[in-house]
């Protein structure tokens, strides 16, 4: 029983880590897009 709980906790943690990476990647793309837009407007 304890092993099953630990396995579920590890799987949940791995899922959350992967989801967080995708979220931060999306934020990076958004910030990059805003930077390009501001740079183009300044020209």
N, C-alpha and C positions, 0 to 999 in steps of 0.2 A: 504494500500500500504506500509506504513512504517513497519507494523508488518511483512509483507512478506519479506521485505528486511532484517530486523533484524533476522528473522528465517533462511534465506539463509546464512547470515553471520555466525550465530552460527553453522549451519550444516557444513559449509566450515571449520570453525575453529576446530570443533571436528574431521573432516576427516583429517586435517593436523596434529593434535596432535597424532592421532592413527598411521598415516604413519610415523611420526617422531619416535615414540616409536619402531616400527618395524625396522627402520633404525639403531637406536642406539643399538638394540639387535643384529643385524647382525654385527655391528662393534665390539661389545664386543666378539662375537664368533670368529671373525677373529683375534683379538688381542690375545685371549686365545690360539688359534691354533698356532700362531707364537711363543708364549711363550713356549708351549709344544715342538715345533720343536727345538727351541734353547736349551731348557733344555735337550732334548734327544741327541742332537749333542754334548753337553758338557760332556756327560757321557763317 
